[in-house]
Amino acid sequence: MKHYVAVDIGASSGRLILGEIVQEKLVLREVHRFKNGFTFREGHDRWEIDKLMREIFTGLEKLKQEGISECTLGIDTWGVDYVLISKEGTKLADPISYRDKRTEDKITELTSLYPKDFIYKKTGIQFLELNTLYQLYAEDKNLIKQAEKILLIPDYIGYILTGNMVAETTNSSTTQMLNLREQLFDTDLLAHLNIDPCKFAKLTDAGTPLGHLLPKWYAEFDLPQCEVITVATHDTASAVVGTPLSGENPAFLSSGTWSLLGMELQAPITSERAFQENYTNEWGAYGTYRFLKNIMGLWIVQEIARLTEYELTFAEMANEANRYPYFTSIIDVNDARFNNPRNMILEIQNYCQENGQPVPETIGELTNCVYSSLAICYRDALQTLAEITGAKPTSLYVVGGGSQVAILNQLTADLTGITVYAGPSEATATGNLCVQMITKGVLKNITDAREIVRSSFDIKKYVPETSDLILGGKTNE
């Protein structure tokens, strides 16, 4: 039996998941899970990248202890963040988190010289202060001069494991520095940052073998023989591969810390309306484009849980939310004030008070407010998506952690008036594994992959029930 391992690391946790084909079904098993997060060090919010590497080796050692002597491995993480590599091949500093405050107002500064529409036509990427373009604009200029290479997080992990450097395209597109037409890092934008294009590794498509683990790691750890394959290294790109899209004009919603809502297209859209609505054209696996809207996601609920010292599980928080009428208090989840406030609960309460709405007090009321607000945002984003693409979505496929929040899925179905399919919750790892299997010839292509995903996991169906009542009542902001 062949073994495939997904290293799937998000903003709050990471995991190693073993994938196998058993009786024509894809079977997943979590081998190792670990926490992730940034801490304030050396003046910035920084990721503990060395700790993440140790956790990966711990997970691989567990596999070896189980008797697995050989496997392939793919890596996906969040996007935009990077590591600066010295001439000696070592990191110059721990990477700074996209939630760090250093990029505040950097869009305004940079676009005073390069207009927004000029950048959008070149890159097709939405304007977010967290984009790599603005991070590098704010970066310590001396560090950039010292840097031999700039590697995004999953490419850095792959480099540490194998010694080989690449810039995988699905993640590189999130930087807002890839030129859609030239299929290269844009020289105009890099010149404005005073960054030589050679500081980036060669662009590489998902499904390309990267190399085997370096011999030194076998001397230090008890590891299986492992070949690393460059998968769709941006977690959303992997999640879309692992989404069982079917039928005419299906939309997807990758629901986790962030909500990424959009459609898989064969060509980018950089129209004036797409620009005005800040929709993005991230590169997908196998020549596709993820035309989507970046929406704040369950990060807000995660912060409520943290601030209440995890008094309730996420499932219990959902149950408590259901005790109250929905759409009583609504926040703009995309307001920058909710990106990384000192106290998320106080920020929600202050917003409601400032806007003359009932102030949520209990965990249930706070969670209810977030679910209500997200559902409204999903409805509006789908409507705009239909108008821009000229293709009205006929179904919405929700994957990731949010696929398990039944009430949010039902609210979304009710508000949008379309059927919602939820699952798999581990779509990112699933897509990661599918690319490995396609590369190794176990699966034929992405269509074959989605068919096996559909038959392997419990996909729940949510049919619109009360859309007329809800749309006619409390949802007007």
C-alpha positions as CSV (number, residue, x, y, z in Angstrom):
1,M,0.0,0.0,0.0
2,K,1.3,3.4,-0.9
3,H,1.4,6.1,1.8
4,Y,0.9,9.9,1.2
5,V,1.4,12.5,3.9
6,A,-0.1,16.0,4.0
7,V,1.6,18.6,6.1
8,D,-1.2,21.1,6.6
9,I,-0.5,24.1,8.7
10,G,-2.9,26.9,9.4
11,A,-2.7,30.1,11.5
12,S,-3.8,28.4,14.7
13,S,-2.8,24.7,14.3
14,G,-0.9,22.2,12.1
15,R,-1.3,18.5,11.4
16,L,0.3,15.7,9.6
17,I,-2.4,13.6,7.9
18,L,-1.8,10.2,6.3
19,G,-3.8,9.4,3.2
20,E,-4.3,6.0,1.6
21,I,-6.6,4.5,-1.1
22,V,-8.5,1.6,0.5
23,Q,-11.2,-0.2,-1.5
24,E,-11.4,2.7,-3.9
25,K,-12.0,5.3,-1.2
26,L,-9.6,7.9,0.1
27,V,-9.0,7.3,3.8
28,L,-7.4,10.0,6.0
29,R,-5.9,9.5,9.4
30,E,-4.4,12.3,11.6
31,V,-1.0,11.2,12.7
32,H,0.2,14.3,14.6
33,R,-1.4,17.6,15.5
34,F,0.2,20.7,17.0
35,K,-0.6,24.3,17.9
36,N,0.6,27.3,15.8
37,G,0.5,31.0,16.5
38,F,2.6,34.1,16.5
39,T,4.2,35.8,19.5
40,F,5.5,39.4,19.8
41,R,9.3,39.3,19.5
42,E,11.9,41.7,18.3
43,G,9.3,44.4,17.7
44,H,6.9,42.3,15.6
45,D,4.3,39.5,15.7
46,R,6.4,36.5,14.5
47,W,5.8,32.9,13.7
48,E,7.9,30.2,15.4
49,I,9.1,28.6,12.2
50,D,11.8,26.4,13.9
51,K,9.1,25.0,16.2
52,L,7.0,24.1,13.2
53,M,9.9,22.3,11.6
54,R,10.4,20.2,14.8
55,E,6.7,19.3,14.8
56,I,7.0,18.0,11.2
57,F,9.9,15.8,12.1
58,T,8.0,14.6,15.2
59,G,5.1,13.6,13.0
60,L,7.3,11.8,10.5
61,E,9.0,9.9,13.4
62,K,5.6,8.7,14.5
63,L,4.9,7.3,11.1
64,K,8.2,5.4,11.1
65,Q,7.4,4.0,14.6
66,E,4.1,2.7,13.1
67,G,6.1,0.8,10.6
68,I,5.7,3.1,7.6
69,S,9.1,3.1,5.9
70,E,8.4,5.1,2.7
71,C,6.0,7.9,1.8
72,T,5.5,11.0,-0.3
73,L,4.9,14.4,1.5
74,G,3.2,17.6,0.4
75,I,3.2,20.9,2.3
76,D,0.5,23.6,2.4
77,T,0.2,26.6,4.7
78,W,-1.4,30.0,4.8
79,G,-0.3,32.6,2.2
80,V,1.6,35.9,1.9
81,D,4.2,35.5,4.7
82,Y,7.8,34.8,3.9
83,V,11.3,34.1,5.1
84,L,14.4,36.0,4.1
85,I,17.3,33.7,3.4
86,S,21.0,34.7,3.8
87,K,23.8,34.0,1.3
88,E,24.7,31.1,3.7
89,G,21.3,29.6,3.2
90,T,19.9,30.3,6.7
91,K,17.0,32.5,7.7
92,L,17.8,36.1,8.6
93,A,15.0,36.3,11.1
94,D,11.8,34.5,12.1
95,P,9.0,35.5,9.7
96,I,6.6,38.3,10.6
97,S,2.9,37.5,10.7
98,Y,0.5,39.0,8.2
99,R,-1.5,40.3,11.2
100,D,1.4,42.5,12.3
101,K,0.7,46.2,12.4
102,R,3.7,47.2,10.2
103,T,1.6,47.3,7.0
104,E,-1.0,49.8,8.3
105,D,-1.5,52.5,5.6
106,K,1.1,50.9,3.3
107,I,-1.5,50.4,0.5
108,T,-2.1,54.2,0.5
109,E,1.6,55.0,0.5
110,L,2.5,52.5,-2.3
111,T,-0.5,53.3,-4.5
112,S,0.3,57.1,-4.4
113,L,2.9,56.2,-7.0
114,Y,1.4,53.1,-8.6
115,P,-2.4,53.6,-8.9
116,K,-4.6,50.7,-7.7
117,D,-6.2,50.0,-11.1
118,F,-2.7,49.8,-12.6
119,I,-1.6,47.1,-10.0
120,Y,-4.9,45.3,-10.4
121,K,-4.7,45.0,-14.2
122,K,-1.2,43.6,-13.8
123,T,-1.9,41.1,-11.0
124,G,-5.6,40.6,-10.6
125,I,-5.2,40.4,-6.9
126,Q,-7.4,42.1,-4.3
127,F,-6.0,44.8,-2.1
128,L,-5.3,43.7,1.4
129,E,-2.7,45.3,3.7
130,L,-1.5,41.8,4.6
131,N,-0.4,41.1,1.0
132,T,3.3,40.3,0.6
133,L,3.7,43.4,-1.7
134,Y,3.0,45.7,1.3
135,Q,4.9,43.5,3.8
136,L,8.0,43.8,1.6
137,Y,7.3,47.6,1.2
138,A,7.4,47.8,5.0
139,E,10.3,45.4,5.5
140,D,13.7,46.4,6.9
141,K,15.6,47.6,3.9
142,N,18.9,46.3,5.3
143,L,17.5,42.8,5.7
144,I,16.3,42.8,2.1
145,K,19.8,43.8,1.0
146,Q,21.3,40.9,3.0
147,A,18.7,38.5,1.6
148,E,19.8,36.1,-1.1
149,K,16.3,34.6,-1.5
150,I,12.8,35.3,-0.4
151,L,10.7,32.2,0.2
152,L,7.1,31.9,1.2
153,I,6.4,29.8,4.2
154,P,5.6,26.4,2.6
155,D,8.5,26.9,0.1
156,Y,10.8,27.6,3.0
157,I,9.7,24.4,4.7
158,G,10.3,22.4,1.5
159,Y,13.7,24.0,1.2
160,I,14.7,23.0,4.8
161,L,13.6,19.5,4.1
162,T,15.2,19.0,0.7
163,G,17.7,21.8,0.1
164,N,15.8,22.8,-3.0
165,M,14.2,26.2,-3.6
166,V,11.0,26.9,-5.6
167,A,8.3,29.5,-5.7
168,E,5.0,27.5,-6.1
169,T,2.5,29.4,-8.2
170,T,-0.7,29.1,-6.2
171,N,0.9,30.7,-3.2
172,S,3.1,33.1,-5.1
173,S,0.0,34.6,-6.6
174,T,-1.2,35.7,-3.2
175,T,1.8,38.1,-3.0
176,Q,0.1,40.5,-5.4
177,M,3.4,40.5,-7.3
178,L,2.8,38.0,-10.1
179,N,2.0,39.4,-13.5
180,L,-1.0,37.6,-15.0
181,R,0.0,38.0,-18.6
182,E,3.7,37.5,-18.3
183,Q,3.4,34.6,-15.7
184,L,6.4,36.0,-13.8
185,F,7.0,38.3,-10.8
186,D,6.2,41.8,-12.1
187,T,9.4,43.8,-12.7
188,D,7.7,47.2,-12.3
189,L,6.4,46.4,-8.8
190,L,9.7,44.8,-7.7
191,A,11.6,47.8,-9.0
192,H,9.5,50.0,-6.9
193,L,10.4,47.9,-3.9
194,N,14.1,47.9,-5.0
195,I,14.0,44.1,-5.1
196,D,15.8,42.1,-7.8
197,P,13.6,39.4,-9.3
198,C,16.4,36.9,-8.8
199,K,15.7,37.0,-5.1
200,F,12.7,34.8,-5.8
201,A,13.1,31.1,-6.7
202,K,11.9,29.7,-10.0
203,L,8.1,29.5,-10.3
204,T,6.9,26.0,-10.1
205,D,3.5,24.5,-10.7
206,A,1.6,22.3,-8.2
207,G,2.3,18.6,-8.9
208,T,6.1,19.0,-9.4
209,P,8.5,16.7,-7.4
210,L,10.7,18.8,-5.2
211,G,13.2,16.2,-3.9
212,H,14.0,13.7,-1.1
213,L,14.8,14.6,2.5
214,L,18.4,15.7,3.0
215,P,20.6,12.9,4.4
216,K,21.4,15.0,7.5
217,W,17.8,14.7,8.7
218,Y,18.0,10.9,8.7
219,A,21.1,11.2,10.9
220,E,19.2,13.4,13.4
221,F,15.8,11.8,13.3
222,D,14.3,8.3,12.7
223,L,12.4,9.0,9.5
224,P,10.7,7.1,6.7
225,Q,12.2,7.5,3.2
226,C,10.4,10.5,2.0
227,E,10.0,12.3,-1.3
228,V,8.6,15.8,-1.1
229,I,6.1,16.8,-3.8
230,T,5.3,20.5,-4.4
231,V,1.5,20.5,-4.1
232,A,-0.8,23.5,-4.2
233,T,1.0,25.1,-1.3
234,H,-1.5,27.8,-0.5
235,D,-4.1,26.1,1.8
236,T,-7.1,27.6,-0.1
237,A,-5.7,26.2,-3.4
238,S,-5.4,22.8,-1.9
239,A,-8.9,23.1,-0.3
240,V,-10.4,23.9,-3.7
241,V,-8.7,20.8,-5.2
242,G,-10.3,18.8,-2.4
243,T,-13.7,20.3,-2.9
244,P,-16.2,17.9,-4.7
245,L,-17.4,20.6,-7.1
246,S,-20.1,19.3,-9.4
247,G,-22.9,20.6,-11.7
248,E,-23.3,23.9,-13.4
249,N,-21.6,27.0,-11.9
250,P,-20.8,25.6,-8.5
251,A,-19.3,28.1,-6.0
252,F,-17.0,27.2,-3.1
253,L,-16.5,28.5,0.4
254,S,-13.3,27.5,2.2
255,S,-14.4,28.2,5.7
256,G,-11.8,28.4,8.5
257,T,-9.9,31.3,10.1
258,W,-10.7,33.1,6.9
259,S,-13.7,32.6,4.6
260,L,-12.7,32.4,0.9
261,L,-15.8,32.5,-1.3
262,G,-15.6,32.2,-5.1
263,M,-15.7,30.1,-8.2
264,E,-13.0,28.1,-10.1
265,L,-12.5,29.7,-13.5
266,Q,-10.4,28.9,-16.6
267,A,-9.4,32.6,-17.1
268,P,-8.9,35.6,-14.8
269,I,-11.4,38.5,-14.6
270,T,-9.9,42.0,-14.2
271,S,-12.9,44.0,-15.1
272,E,-13.7,47.4,-13.5
273,R,-16.4,45.8,-11.4
274,A,-14.1,43.1,-10.2
275,F,-11.6,45.8,-9.3
276,Q,-14.2,47.9,-7.5
277,E,-15.5,45.0,-5.5
278,N,-12.0,43.8,-4.6
279,Y,-12.4,40.3,-6.0
280,T,-9.1,38.4,-6.5
281,N,-7.7,36.1,-9.2
282,E,-5.5,33.7,-7.3
283,W,-3.8,31.0,-9.3
284,G,-5.2,27.5,-8.8
285,A,-3.8,24.1,-9.5
286,Y,-3.7,22.7,-13.1
287,G,-4.1,26.0,-14.9
288,T,-7.2,27.3,-13.1
289,Y,-7.9,30.5,-11.3
290,R,-9.6,31.0,-7.9
291,F,-11.8,34.0,-8.5
292,L,-12.9,34.8,-4.9
293,K,-13.6,37.3,-2.2
294,N,-11.5,37.2,1.0
295,I,-13.9,37.5,4.0
296,M,-13.1,37.4,7.6
297,G,-14.0,34.0,8.9
298,L,-14.1,31.9,12.1
299,W,-11.1,33.8,13.5
300,I,-13.6,36.0,15.3
301,V,-15.3,33.0,17.0
302,Q,-11.8,31.6,17.8
303,E,-10.9,34.8,19.6
304,I,-14.2,34.7,21.5
305,A,-13.3,31.2,22.7
306,R,-9.8,32.2,23.6
307,L,-10.9,35.3,25.6
308,T,-13.4,33.2,27.5
309,E,-10.7,30.7,28.3
310,Y,-12.4,28.0,26.2
311,E,-15.2,27.7,28.6
312,L,-17.3,26.1,25.8
313,T,-16.3,24.0,22.9
314,F,-17.0,25.3,19.4
315,A,-19.9,22.9,19.2
316,E,-21.3,24.2,22.5
317,M,-20.8,27.8,21.3
318,A,-23.0,27.0,18.2
319,N,-25.6,25.4,20.4
320,E,-25.7,28.5,22.7
321,A,-25.9,30.8,19.6
322,N,-29.0,28.9,18.5
323,R,-30.9,29.9,21.7
324,Y,-31.2,33.5,20.4
325,P,-33.0,35.1,17.4
326,Y,-30.6,35.5,14.5
327,F,-29.8,38.8,12.8
328,T,-30.5,40.9,16.0
329,S,-26.9,42.3,16.0
330,I,-24.8,42.6,12.9
331,I,-21.1,43.6,12.5
332,D,-19.1,44.3,9.4
333,V,-16.8,41.3,9.7
334,N,-14.5,42.8,7.0
335,D,-13.9,46.0,9.0
336,A,-10.2,46.2,9.8
337,R,-11.0,46.7,13.4
338,F,-11.7,43.0,13.7
339,N,-8.3,41.9,12.1
340,N,-6.3,41.7,15.3
341,P,-7.9,43.8,18.1
342,R,-6.6,43.6,21.7
343,N,-9.9,42.3,22.8
344,M,-12.3,40.9,20.1
345,I,-15.3,40.7,22.5
346,L,-15.0,44.4,23.4
347,E,-14.5,45.3,19.8
348,I,-17.8,43.5,18.8
349,Q,-19.6,45.1,21.7
350,N,-18.3,48.6,20.9
351,Y,-19.3,48.2,17.2
352,C,-22.8,47.2,18.1
353,Q,-23.1,50.1,20.6
354,E,-21.8,52.6,18.1
355,N,-24.3,51.5,15.6
356,G,-27.3,51.5,17.9
357,Q,-27.8,47.7,18.0
358,P,-28.4,45.4,21.0
359,V,-25.0,44.7,22.6
360,P,-24.2,40.9,22.8
361,E,-23.1,39.9,26.2
362,T,-23.1,36.1,26.6
363,I,-21.0,33.7,24.6
364,G,-24.1,32.5,22.8
365,E,-25.1,36.1,21.8
366,L,-21.6,36.9,20.6
367,T,-21.4,33.7,18.5
368,N,-24.9,34.4,17.2
369,C,-23.8,37.9,16.1
370,V,-20.8,36.5,14.2
371,Y,-22.8,33.7,12.5
372,S,-25.5,36.2,11.5
373,S,-22.9,38.6,10.1
374,L,-21.0,35.9,8.2
375,A,-24.2,34.6,6.6
376,I,-25.2,38.0,5.4
377,C,-21.7,38.6,4.0
378,Y,-21.8,35.3,2.1
379,R,-25.1,36.2,0.6
380,D,-23.8,39.6,-0.6
381,A,-20.6,38.1,-1.9
382,L,-22.4,35.4,-3.9
383,Q,-24.7,38.0,-5.5
384,T,-21.8,40.1,-6.5
385,L,-20.0,37.1,-7.8
386,A,-22.9,36.3,-10.1
387,E,-23.0,39.8,-11.4
388,I,-19.3,39.9,-12.2
389,T,-18.9,36.5,-13.7
390,G,-22.3,36.5,-15.5
391,A,-22.8,33.0,-14.1
392,K,-25.2,32.6,-11.2
393,P,-24.0,30.0,-8.7
394,T,-26.4,27.1,-8.5
395,S,-24.9,25.5,-5.4
396,L,-22.3,26.3,-2.7
397,Y,-19.7,23.8,-1.5
398,V,-18.5,24.6,2.0
399,V,-15.3,22.9,3.1
400,G,-12.9,23.3,6.1
401,G,-13.8,23.7,9.7
402,G,-16.9,25.8,8.9
403,S,-18.5,22.9,7.1
404,Q,-19.1,21.4,10.6
405,V,-21.1,24.4,11.8
406,A,-24.6,23.2,10.8
407,I,-26.5,26.3,11.8
408,L,-24.2,28.6,9.8
409,N,-24.6,26.4,6.7
410,Q,-28.3,26.4,7.1
411,L,-28.4,30.2,7.6
412,T,-26.3,30.5,4.4
413,A,-28.7,28.3,2.4
414,D,-31.7,30.2,3.7
415,L,-30.2,33.6,2.9
416,T,-28.8,32.7,-0.5
417,G,-31.7,30.5,-1.7
418,I,-29.3,27.9,-3.0
419,T,-28.4,24.4,-1.8
420,V,-25.3,24.2,0.4
421,Y,-23.1,21.1,0.4
422,A,-20.8,20.8,3.4
423,G,-17.7,18.7,3.6
424,P,-15.1,17.5,3.8
425,S,-13.9,19.4,6.8
426,E,-10.3,18.4,6.0
427,A,-10.5,19.6,2.4
428,T,-7.1,21.2,2.5
429,A,-5.3,18.1,3.5
430,T,-7.5,16.1,1.0
431,G,-6.5,18.4,-1.9
432,N,-2.9,18.2,-0.8
433,L,-3.0,14.4,-0.9
434,C,-4.9,14.3,-4.2
435,V,-2.1,16.4,-5.9
436,Q,0.4,13.9,-4.6
437,M,-1.6,11.0,-6.0
438,I,-2.1,12.7,-9.4
439,T,1.6,13.3,-9.6
440,K,2.3,9.6,-8.8
441,G,-0.3,8.4,-11.3
442,V,-2.7,6.9,-8.8
443,L,-5.4,9.4,-9.8
444,K,-5.8,10.5,-13.4
445,N,-6.6,14.2,-12.9
446,I,-8.5,16.7,-10.8
447,T,-11.9,15.4,-12.1
448,D,-10.9,11.9,-11.0
449,A,-9.7,13.3,-7.6
450,R,-13.0,15.1,-7.0
451,E,-15.0,12.0,-7.8
452,I,-13.1,10.0,-5.2
453,V,-13.5,12.8,-2.6
454,R,-17.3,12.8,-3.3
455,S,-17.5,9.0,-2.7
456,S,-15.2,9.0,0.3
457,F,-16.6,11.5,2.7
458,D,-20.0,12.4,4.2
459,I,-21.2,15.4,2.3
460,K,-24.1,17.1,4.2
461,K,-26.8,18.9,2.2
462,Y,-28.6,22.0,3.4
463,V,-31.7,23.1,1.4
464,P,-33.1,26.6,1.7
465,E,-36.1,26.6,4.1
466,T,-37.0,30.0,5.3
467,S,-35.4,32.4,2.8
468,D,-38.5,34.5,2.2
469,L,-39.1,35.0,5.9
470,I,-35.5,35.9,6.6
471,L,-34.9,38.1,3.6
472,G,-38.1,39.9,4.3
473,G,-37.3,40.5,7.9
474,K,-34.3,41.1,10.1
475,T,-31.3,40.9,7.7
476,N,-31.4,44.5,6.5
477,E,-28.3,46.2,7.9
